[in-house]
């Protein structure tokens, strides 16, 4: 027990007071609603050309409040998080979830640039088409590569 405190109740009350003071200073707000964890843990996903300036606004995903810590199920911090989420269902592979956090394409202007981000961010599933029937149903475009042509 630190000498400045008579008992653990005093120590706990002082620690709580200090936490409230620190949160109010960090958020510049006395409102408890502004102290939510997601206000301190926002997500930044930068395109290689979009770290600064005008391109940042168009190419990068920044300042998205998020839950999670490095120690939680939804592991994420401001500078680290999963690039892909896969949940396999061996009983029915077509019900498996496959998400690429920044989308299927890294090319700005592509319709697939950041196309899966909202699903990933909101925890909504995108089902992976494994069977021929599911692939035929899900297909929107086809690209055929022919060797030697």
Secondary structure, DSSP 4 states (H G I P E B T S, - for coil): --TT-SSHHHHHHHHHHHHHHHHHHHHT---GGGG-HHHH-EEEE--TT-SSHHHHHHH-EEEEE----TTSSS-B-SS-B-SEEEE--TT-GGG-EEEETTBSB-STTSTTBTTTHHHHHHT---B---SHHHHHHH-S------TT-
